[in-house]
Amino acid sequence: MTTSSSLLNRVEAGVAWITLNRTAQRNALDIPTLKQLHALLDDSNADPAIRAVVLTGSGRSFCAGADLAEWAEAEARGALESYGWTETAHALMSRLYSLDKPTIAAINGTAVGAGMDLSLCCDLRIAGQSARFKAGYTGMAYSPDAGASWHLPRLIGTEQAKRLLFLDELWSAERALAAGLVGEVCADEQLLAVAGELAARLASGPTFAFAQTKRLMREGGDRSLPEQLRAELVAGLLCGRSADGAEALRAATEKRLPNFIGR
């Protein structure tokens, strides 16, 4: 395991476990943490030994969003519009969303503002029973600034997104599940085990095919159906030429389970 002042990171059986570790600040995101997390994600994406990523938080919060102490300090010196938090956060959200490896958010406790948005950038979301979700933006007289206005309508529909954003409601894990904000809810004490089981399944899968699938889904919304079918053809040819593609065909003809190596 490697540690920094604000993050814990370990790799186990092909899974990178990244834990936000600013417990006293409820894992709020200051600029150094944003940059360190971005670098860790870059490293995970480049490392062929890593085939899935789990993001979670230490203590009783997943992430409380932007670090308000850093925000207040910037305002005090007249640098609120220029101190760089939003640009740094946006770069991180884009990196997480575009990662080739499958990603899981294991959401413990509160996920507020950019903390909620961090989970929305992951491919899959599992919430502990005590998890709570809150946009937090309009409560501070702000509009969304870390991707919520893009992700929420796509995940839960426009009306539910507006309700969460306009009214700044605090949603329980069960309500988040019912709305489609998360895909699974489990007992708090089982959260990491459930996330680990799912991550292990992903880590043993065809990593290259996952990356192609993620890219097709990210880019498909801007294409017509014929354009998307052409993109699927190109991606399918690439997958068929991969080592895992060849192994899948061998396994099918030999009537056995495939042993994917992630390439």
N, C-alpha and C positions, 0 to 999 in steps of 0.2 A: 504493500500500500504506500502511495505517496501522499503527502499532505502539504497544504499551504495554510496560510492564516485563515482562509475562507472556504477552502474546498478539500474534500477527501477523495482520493481516487485509487481504485484497485481493479485489477483485471483477473478474472477467475473463469476458467473453462470457456474462454472466448467471449466473455461478457465484461464490458467496462461498467463498473459501478461508480457513478459520480454523485457525491453527496455535498449539497450546500451546507456549510459548516460555520455560519455566523449565528450561533444559537442565541446570544444575547440580543441580537438585532432581528430575531425571528427570520434569519436567513435573507434579510433585505439585500438588494443588489446595489452595491456601489460600483464605481467605475473599475477599480482593480479587480473585483470579483467577476464582472462582466468580461473583462479582457482575459482573465485566467481561464474562465469557463470556455470562452471562444477558442483559446489555444488548445485546451484539452480535447475539445471536439475535433479540431483539425488533426491532432495527433491520432485520435481514435479512428477517424476516417481513413487516414493514411496507413494504419497498421493492419496488415492482412490477418494477424492473429486475433483481432477484435472483430466480432461478427454481429454484435448487438450492444446497445447502450441503454443503461437504466439510470434515470435521473431521479433523485429523491432529496429529502432534507433531513437534517439532524434536529433533534429536539421535538417540539410540539407543533412546528410550523413547516410546511413545505417551502413557502417563500412569501414574505410580506410585501413584495413589490419593490419599488424604488426606495433607496435609502433616504428617508426624509431629513436626516441630520446632514447628509452631504448636500441635499437640495437646499436646505435652509442656509447652510454656509455659503453656497454659491450665490443665493439671493442677497445675503448680507454684504457680499463684496461686489454686487452689481453684475454678476456673471451668469444669472439664471438661464439666459437664452443662449449662452455661448460656452458653458463649461463642458458640454459634450456628452452628457448622460444619454440623451435620446439617440444620437447618432451611434454611440457605442452599443446601446441596447438593440437598436435595429439591426446592426451588423451581426450581433449574436443570434437574434431570432431568425434571421435569414440563414445563418450557418446551420442552426439546429434543424430548421425545416427542410433544408436541402441536403442533409446528410445522406450519404449512400446507404449506410447501415441502418437497420430498423431500430427505432427508439421507443422506449417505454417511460412514461412518467408514473412513478409510484408516489401518490399524493398523500402525505401524512399531514393532518391538521389543516391550517388555513392556507389558501392560495389566493392572494389578493393582487389586483392590478397586474403589473408585469410578471408577478409570480404565477398568476393564472394563465397569462399569455405564454409563459415559458412552457407550461404543460400543454397548451393548445398546439404548440409547434411540434410536439412529439407525435409519433404515429399512433400509439396506443396509450390509453390512460386508465390506470387502476387507482381507485380511491379507498383509503381506509374509512371505516364507519364514521369516524369523528371528523373527516375532512369537511371543510367549508370553503365555498367559492364566493368571491365578491369582486366585481369589476373595479370599484373604488374611484373611478375617474370623475364622474359627475359629482360625487360627494365632495371632491376637492375642487369643483368648478372647472374641471379639465375635460377635454375630449380624449378618447383612447389614443395611445401613442406607442403601443408595442405589439400591434397586430390584432387586437381584439375585434376591431371593426371589420376585418377581413375574415378571420377564422369563424367567429360566432355565427354569422348568418349562414355559412356553409355547413356548420356542424349542427345547429339547433333550429335553423329557420329564422327569418327576419323578425317576426313578431316576438319570439322568445328572446332573441338577441337584444331587441330594443327594450324589452322589459328588464333584462339583466343590466343593461347599460343605463337606461334612463332612470329607473327607480333605485338603482344601486342596491338591489336586494342581496341578502346573505342566503345563499343556497346550500342546503344540506347535501351530503353525498347521495342520498336517495333521490332528492329532487334533480340533482345533476344527472344521475343515471336515467331517470324518467325522461329528461329533456334530450338526452343524447350527448351531454357534455363529457361524460366518461363512459367507458364500455363495461366496467365491472366495479362492484363494491364488495369489500371483504372486511372481516374483523381486523381491527387495528394491529393486533398481535400477529396476524397472518400476512400482512401487507407485503413484506419483503420476500416471504416464502412464495407467495402467489406470483409476484413479479419475477422472482428468480426462476420459477418453473416455466413461465411464459418466455422469458429471455433465453432459457436453455433450448426451448423448442426452436426459437428463431435462430439461435447461434448454430444449430445443427442443420439448418436449412440451406437452400441455394442462394448464397449472399448476392451473387451477381444478378440473379433473376429478381431478387428483392429490389436491388438498386434500379433495375430497368423498370420494374413495376411502379416504384415510387416516382420515377421521372415521368412516366406516362400519365400518372394520376395528377401530378403537379401541373403538367403542361396541357392536359386534355381539355381543360375548361376554356382555353383560348382557341381551340380548333373546331372545325366542322367534323362530322362523323367520317366523311371520306379521308380527311386529313389525319384523323386519329387512327383510322385503319391502316393508313400507310406507315404511320409511326409505329404501330404495333407490329407490322411486318418487319420493319428494320430491327426493332428490339428483339423480336422472336428469332431472327437470323443470328443476331449476336449471342443470344442465350444458347441457341443450338450449337454454336461453335465453342462454347465455354467448356471447361473441364467438367463442370457439374452437369451440363447438358449431355455430354457424352456418357457420363456415369449413369444418368437417369435412363438413357436408352438401353445401356447394357443391363442395368438392373431389371428393366421391364422385360427384356428378352430372356433373362435368366431367372425370372420369377422370384426376385428377392428385393428387399428394401435397399434403396440407394444409400451410399455413403458419401455425402457431399463434403467437399473440402473448402467451399467458399470461393471458388475461382471458376 
